[in-house]
Amino acid sequence: MNKKRLLQEKKLFSAIVAGTLLATSAVALAAEDFPSKPINVTVSYSAGGATDFQARIATAAAENYLGQSMVIVNRPGAGGQVGWNHLVQNGKADGYDLATYNVPHFIAQSLMYDTHYDLDNLEPIANWGVDPAVLIVGRDSPFDTIDDLVEYARENPGRVTVSGAGLFVGHHIATLQLENAADIELKYLPTSGGVDALRFVQGGQVMAGFNNLSDAYRSRDRLKILGIADLERDEDFLPDVPTFLESGYDIDDSSVNFRGLMTRSNVSEEKLEKLSEGAVAMFNDEEIRAQMKEGGSPMRVIGREELKAMWEERQAFLEELFAGLDPEELEEAAAN
């Protein structure tokens, strides 16, 4: 190799190294200054529902912990699919476009529908809440216990109508688990969201429903809450309501609705860590915790790394639960 060529290669190598260092410095500087403007947060459900209600409380102190406010934008539809598709299709990978997530909802839908989102193109940031599914009936319902409803369903297959906030959401999962555990046939009626599902029960359009603990708790004067789909009773809000396990039905916590913040893929790891650290501190704020408790909203703060593992575990469970189910057949059955 002649000296001239060797000199040229050394110059090229030096330029590459310099460029890499410059790019690395620019990324680090951008992360250090991040965020420098308000952060958009898509809520994939209607205003007034449990996710929207909690998100507005959970993000209220963003300026104190991240230096910028968080702006809630509601994009409801298709059980959350509209908002989550919008994040992946239209959100930028700069850390300023976030969305609230609902697990198992978005994971289940990505398995059963042709969505634009899945575990491969979404990144968890932090979890603020945990909202078990509860079995509810109207205040004037003849059912006073889970056994009452199960006995009637055994004698009248397919006659017990059960509302929930859409197909393949936590409420639907709890319904499927009850059918399997009690060996009964229920008629599940998906609605546009938890608010409508609750109204269906209150108005007598359905005989029962699965809904969020937080929503049912706030409406407990107009309902009877028969059971909770979790591993333990909720001692803070519903200490007198038994779990399905206590009542003899093999239903675990797989339908529990976890809520938190996520973003689309390709956001830098530095920004993701900064968002996660700030969000965890924000969710642990004493005033936010007090407001959540006052609103009947249980909290469970989880950081980014633990969330990754939880998302993967839920997906594995749902793949097994949904094996053999056809979304089109379920939609047609619900419509009839």
DAPETA-V854175 format. One line per field, one symbol per residue. phi: phi as a letter, one per 30 degrees, with the letter a starting at -180 (. if undefined). A space follows every 50 residues. Layout:
BEGIN
phi=???
END
This chain:
BEGIN
phi=.ddddddddddddddddddddddddddddddddddcaecdbdcdbddjdd ddedddddcdceddcbibdccdbdbdkhijdeddddeddcdcccicccbd cbcceddddddcbdddcaddbbbdcaccbbbddbdbbdecdddcbddedd dddddbeidddbdadkdhceddddddddeddchbcccdcdcdlddddddd dddidbdaacbdedddddcddcbcccabdbdbdcddcbdccddddddjcd bccdcecdbacbbddidddddddddddddeddddeedddddddddicdca dbdddddeddedddddddedddeidceddddddddc
END
